[in-house]
Amino acid sequence: MNETVISSFASIEQLKLADFIQPYRDLPSSAATAVDNIIDVFATTDQGARKDITERVARSFAFVFERYAHVAAVDAVRRGDPSLIKRGLVALAAENAKVDWRDTLPVVALLHNSALKLNLDIVKVFDGIAKLAEPPMRGIFESYSQEGKASQISAFRYNESGDGCTFDYVLVESSTYRIPSRTEWRIRQFFRKVRRRLS
């Protein structure tokens, strides 16, 4: 791994998800620059080096790559810049669904929707990035490269808002979701432990 990648990882390792949730904060520019450096190397290096980069991404700061990709999906439409779609996908390939692949799906859907809005060749874009990725992201990218696949952002509770420089993806809060009570949470934990012991 080269010095640029090592120093880039060092600058994002200390970031914690809790610092960016309430209230919602954008990534600092230094973090975006670090991800830019990592994905530049990731996109142009061999498979062994890509695997080293993917293994270096830890669960504690993997959110930085997803947040970068989300911003790329929005900025691609705002600026009319297709290269940002590819950069967002490469960031997700480097992160490789480190926390949970289901958390990555909404971001991939947003990038896919942005690619559709920019009239990109979906098969070419997603297959090209799939060749760089390892499982599970390779399979996710390949599933999105199927021709005729329509936008699915509403399935992830996102809607488009605004046009041009005001374009954004807005998360629609579900009226049916509620935070479980402490008792419900303890009951769920109990049954999870029982299931693990029985299996």
Steps between C-alpha positions, in 0.01 A plus 500: 500500500646836403558797731202697366258219586656448844479870589146522359386213720670662800297818444161321502557225757408726792164606356202351684150459360336643813669835434319531166145385577333740741496768379583384148842625393683472172839334489790739550681591177810318626300175518364548147854566377624186677229289333587663166863394545405145600261447210748647248747230601228232529375563146844482339681226691510121479265257673739426787537867589122550473449213742751658743306828486167324559644311797633824648150650515373440854138485608551800727563743213344317202212750511737761353501315165121466496455866588746594223301289251170659609643848443636385162151383395355845578789706360506299176148621419558854629812544287402269213828314560489124423851446641358551850275194455807287430689652794210423734483141376877456538472631858238233572718235333790598728275491807353165385192504728724478805220558751200339329426472128138601566622840621677549170200423276327839537819682401545274194136569410563876520807472277299285256219757495748782440655302214153459347437875535828571318410246226811292560550151362407316821638165384837651410533705820394232749676210325820704482497562875392140573829385346688698766286380791514191717192314626252605633519833314581333169165319507313814600654701214431218252134489607468874432658465157208300366343681209157642561541515876293797612585739778423361844562792731142499631555145629766650728271789605679763290344760273654751263475865592585811298670543163843608384708647783225435755463129418510267798385161622266528796441216745127466564432416861260211537196570713475132593851469644551555869794444726446183705468537874778380727289196596437409134869538429593268790247240385644510148854462637389205711348320199807569287720337765265202522506459120881514495527234769253273323674524164 
